[in-house]
């Protein structure tokens, strides 16, 4: 346990603080949240490495699901400006690590996952860690979860190629949505902010992330 705690502290000191993470709530949340609980048993020794951690295997046309690299996750969460009274939708929560961090910042988190196995793990781990303000729900990721909206913030935990209008519509006025958008080698984090019936778009920084199911572009055919 002491070794794991030391690794967690090293992650924060070597990966998070040098990445211009100035929100102390995020630093505290990452120090308090056991990332090793959200990864497969055989990968626990790698829980605090500076990289994504694969959670599922890839298949033809489907990328493996993974936890975002810690510094990418922290920078995205900071950019989303989560308030203590916010209701947040976490799209593609996988095993629940991002939902746990968001749960330490927001009042309520709805953690949406399309993979039943990942959703089951997220529910189990978040319950064991007493995250009473996080609810895991299952459904198609691009559809969001309008039943509990509108949301102050929507966190998309992976890469997208297209942004469904219906997901943006689940934001409150002034609400923020953050995601990694683009092709694998040219993806960037983008922040959308709702202003009435329109959406401002801010290109933030370069980042890598696995493509989430349902967010790929429709193939085009040229004759």
KATA-V324289 format. One line per field, one symbol per residue. ss: DSSP state (H for helix, E for strand, L for the rest). psi: psi as a letter, one per 40 degrees, with the letter a starting at -180 (. if undefined). burial: 1 if it has 24 or more other C-alpha atoms within 12 Angstrom, else 0. A space follows every 10 residues. Layout:
BEGIN
ss=???
psi=???
burial=???
END
This chain:
BEGIN
ss=LHHHHHHHHH HHHHHHHHHL LLLHHHHHHH HHLLHHHHLL HHHHHHLLLL LLEELLLLEL LELLLEELLH HHHHHHHHHH LLLLLLEEEE ELLLLLHHHH HHHHHLLEEE EEELLHHHHH HHHHHHHHLL LLLEEEEELL HHHLLHHHLL EEEEEEEEEE LLLLHHHHLL EEEEEEEEEE ELLLLLLEEE EEEEELLEEE EEEEEELLLL ELLLLLLLLL LLL
psi=dddddddddd dddddddeff hehddddddd ddhgddeeii deedeedeig iihhdiiiih ehiiiihiid ddddddddde ghieeihhhh hfebeedddd dddedidhhh hhhdhddddd ddddddddef geehhhiiih dddagddeai idihhhfaii dihhddddee iiheiihhih haidefiihh hihhgbeihi hhhciiiiii hiheeiihii hh.
burial=0000001110 1100111000 1010111111 1011111111 0000011111 0111100000 0011111111 1111111111 1110011111 1111111111 1111111111 1111100111 1110110010 1011111110 1111110111 1111111111 1110001111 1101111111 1100001111 1111000010 0000001111 1111110000 000
END
